[in-house]
Amino acid sequence: MQANEVKSFLEGKLPGAQVEVEGEGCNFQLNVISDELVALSPVKRQQSIYAHLNPWIADGSIHAITMKFFSRAAWAERT
């Protein structure tokens, strides 16, 4: 699995979100930029991502995921 596949897939499932993905194979680090997701509790944020990635996790295509969430303003300050 490639990082660009994960990015395209998640951005298609999370309207208005920007997803930056690093990693390859079955280990990925996600930076999710979304004011909507940042407003949720940390558990709900992760659940929203896992809900979409669970089929790939179940079949072993993805083994490990690290997630960080940013508001658009916070992300703009980083770059």
Protein Blocks (a to p, Z undefined) as FASTA:
>chain_A
ZZklmmmmmmmmmghiacddedehjaccdddddfklmmpcfklmmmmmmmmmmmmmmnom
ambdcdddddfklmmmmZZ
